[in-house]
């Protein structure tokens, strides 16, 4: 957090290395978030690019309230929501954004973990956008419910309900996959 405040301070003074460092620090997480929300890697890349272009336009005037990761996550989620509205009705599958970290002992364990990762992503993609968005922001981006509520402009109770309903649907879908 202190590193982010220093980077923002340098960024506001026109330091290009600070902007590059911020980009390098957050681009992969934001791309993963965008792919999960949009289910289309090329559109997700555009959303992340647009987020950083918009951020670059605030040089000298950017004020950080909260965390930089939370700020970028909110920007990506908002742009993803806008893009989803534009492409409503299309149902594409999730692209895998990066290799899964693994503690496996061999190729068989790794293959099983990759298969499980793919199944979870497919099931997550079937959730309603609002529920998927809250689950990803909370679990993947580590945002608190209050932060998500403020970012999305809804009550914390609504966020908690979306999270709970989304997890229940995921649990139900996973149970159906396991019993088949």
C-alpha positions as CSV (number, residue, x, y, z in Angstrom):
1,X,0.0,0.0,0.0
2,X,2.8,2.4,0.8
3,X,4.6,1.4,-2.4
4,X,1.4,2.3,-4.3
5,X,1.1,5.7,-2.7
6,X,4.7,6.4,-3.6
7,X,4.1,5.2,-7.2
8,X,0.9,7.4,-7.4
9,X,2.9,10.4,-6.1
10,X,5.6,9.9,-8.7
11,X,3.0,9.2,-11.4
12,X,1.3,12.5,-10.6
13,X,4.6,14.3,-11.1
14,X,4.9,12.8,-14.6
15,X,7.3,9.9,-13.8
16,X,6.9,7.4,-16.7
17,X,8.7,4.7,-14.8
18,X,6.1,4.9,-12.0
19,X,3.3,4.4,-14.6
20,X,5.2,1.5,-16.1
21,X,5.7,-0.1,-12.7
22,X,2.0,0.3,-11.8
23,X,1.1,-1.3,-15.2
24,X,3.5,-4.2,-14.7
25,X,2.2,-4.7,-11.1
26,X,-1.5,-4.9,-11.9
27,X,-1.9,-5.9,-15.6
28,X,-2.0,-9.7,-15.1
29,X,-4.5,-9.6,-12.2
30,X,-6.7,-7.2,-14.1
31,X,-6.6,-9.2,-17.3
32,X,-7.6,-12.3,-15.3
33,X,-10.5,-10.3,-13.8
34,X,-11.6,-9.0,-17.1
35,X,-11.5,-12.5,-18.8
36,X,-13.5,-14.0,-16.0
37,X,-16.1,-11.2,-16.2
38,X,-16.3,-11.0,-20.0
39,X,-15.5,-14.6,-21.1
40,X,-13.6,-13.2,-24.1
41,X,-9.8,-12.7,-23.9
42,X,-9.6,-10.1,-26.8
43,X,-12.3,-7.9,-25.3
44,X,-10.8,-8.3,-21.9
45,X,-7.4,-7.1,-23.2
46,X,-9.2,-4.1,-24.7
47,X,-10.9,-3.3,-21.3
48,X,-7.5,-3.5,-19.4
49,X,-5.9,-1.3,-22.1
50,X,-8.8,1.2,-21.9
51,X,-8.4,1.2,-18.1
52,X,-4.7,2.1,-18.2
53,X,-5.3,4.7,-21.0
54,X,-7.9,6.4,-18.8
55,X,-5.6,6.2,-15.8
56,X,-2.8,7.8,-17.8
57,X,-5.1,10.7,-18.6
58,X,-5.3,11.6,-14.9
59,X,-1.6,12.3,-14.5
60,X,-1.2,15.2,-12.2
61,X,-4.7,15.0,-10.9
62,X,-5.2,11.4,-9.7
63,X,-6.3,11.1,-6.1
64,X,-6.2,7.7,-4.5
65,X,-8.8,6.8,-1.9
66,X,-8.6,3.2,-0.9
67,X,-6.2,0.8,-2.7
68,X,-4.8,1.1,-6.2
69,X,-5.8,-2.5,-6.8
70,X,-9.3,-1.8,-5.7
71,X,-9.5,1.3,-7.9
72,X,-8.3,-0.6,-11.0
73,X,-10.5,-3.6,-10.2
74,X,-13.5,-1.3,-10.0
75,X,-12.6,0.4,-13.3
76,X,-12.2,-3.0,-15.1
77,X,-15.5,-4.3,-13.6
78,X,-17.4,-1.2,-14.7
79,X,-16.0,-1.3,-18.2
80,X,-16.7,-5.1,-18.4
81,X,-20.3,-4.4,-17.3
82,X,-20.6,-1.9,-20.2
83,X,-19.1,-4.3,-22.7
84,X,-21.4,-7.1,-21.5
85,X,-24.4,-4.9,-22.1
86,X,-23.1,-4.3,-25.7
87,X,-22.7,-8.0,-26.4
88,X,-25.7,-9.3,-24.5
89,X,-27.0,-12.6,-25.7
90,X,-23.6,-14.0,-26.8
91,X,-22.3,-16.9,-24.8
92,X,-18.6,-17.6,-25.3
93,X,-16.4,-19.8,-23.2
94,X,-13.8,-18.5,-20.8
95,X,-10.2,-18.3,-22.0
96,X,-7.6,-19.4,-19.7
97,X,-5.5,-16.3,-18.7
98,X,-2.5,-17.8,-17.2
99,X,-1.1,-21.1,-16.1
100,X,-2.5,-22.4,-12.8
101,X,0.0,-22.3,-9.9
102,X,0.4,-25.9,-8.9
103,X,1.8,-27.8,-6.0
104,X,1.5,-31.1,-7.9
105,X,4.0,-33.8,-7.8
106,X,3.8,-34.7,-11.5
107,X,2.2,-34.3,-14.8
108,X,-0.9,-36.3,-13.8
109,X,-1.6,-34.1,-10.8
110,X,-1.1,-31.0,-13.0
111,X,-3.5,-32.3,-15.7
112,X,-6.1,-33.0,-13.0
113,X,-5.7,-29.5,-11.6
114,X,-6.0,-27.9,-15.0
115,X,-9.2,-29.9,-15.8
116,X,-10.7,-28.8,-12.5
117,X,-9.7,-25.2,-13.1
118,X,-11.4,-25.3,-16.5
119,X,-14.6,-26.8,-15.1
120,X,-14.8,-24.2,-12.4
121,X,-14.3,-21.4,-14.9
122,X,-17.0,-22.8,-17.2
123,X,-19.4,-23.1,-14.2
124,X,-18.6,-19.6,-13.1
125,X,-19.3,-18.3,-16.6
126,X,-22.8,-19.6,-16.3
127,X,-23.7,-17.5,-13.3
128,X,-25.6,-14.3,-13.8
129,X,-23.1,-11.4,-14.4
130,X,-23.9,-9.6,-11.1
131,X,-23.2,-12.7,-9.0
132,X,-20.0,-13.6,-11.0
133,X,-18.8,-10.0,-10.7
134,X,-19.1,-10.0,-6.9
135,X,-17.5,-13.5,-6.5
136,X,-14.5,-12.5,-8.7
137,X,-14.0,-9.1,-7.1
138,X,-14.2,-10.6,-3.6
139,X,-12.2,-13.8,-4.1
140,X,-9.8,-13.0,-7.0
141,X,-9.3,-9.3,-6.4
142,X,-9.6,-9.6,-2.6
143,X,-11.9,-6.6,-2.3
144,X,-14.1,-6.3,0.8
145,X,-17.9,-6.3,0.4
146,X,-18.0,-2.7,1.5
147,X,-15.5,-1.7,-1.2
148,X,-17.5,-3.6,-3.8
149,X,-20.8,-2.0,-2.7
150,X,-19.3,1.5,-2.9
151,X,-17.7,0.8,-6.3
152,X,-20.9,-0.6,-7.8
153,X,-23.2,1.9,-6.1
154,X,-25.4,-0.7,-4.3
155,X,-26.0,-1.7,-0.7
156,X,-23.6,-4.0,1.1
157,X,-26.6,-6.3,1.7
158,X,-27.2,-6.6,-2.0
159,X,-23.5,-7.5,-2.5
160,X,-23.6,-10.1,0.2
161,X,-26.7,-11.6,-1.2
162,X,-25.3,-11.8,-4.7
163,X,-22.2,-13.4,-3.3
164,X,-24.2,-16.0,-1.3
165,X,-26.5,-16.8,-4.1
166,X,-23.7,-17.1,-6.6
167,X,-21.7,-19.5,-4.3
168,X,-24.8,-21.5,-3.7
169,X,-25.4,-21.8,-7.5
170,X,-21.7,-22.8,-8.0
171,X,-21.9,-25.4,-5.2
172,X,-25.0,-26.8,-6.8
173,X,-23.5,-26.9,-10.3
174,X,-20.3,-28.5,-8.9
175,X,-22.3,-31.2,-7.1
176,X,-24.1,-32.0,-10.4
177,X,-20.8,-32.3,-12.2
178,X,-19.3,-34.5,-9.4
179,X,-22.3,-36.9,-9.3
180,X,-22.4,-37.4,-13.1
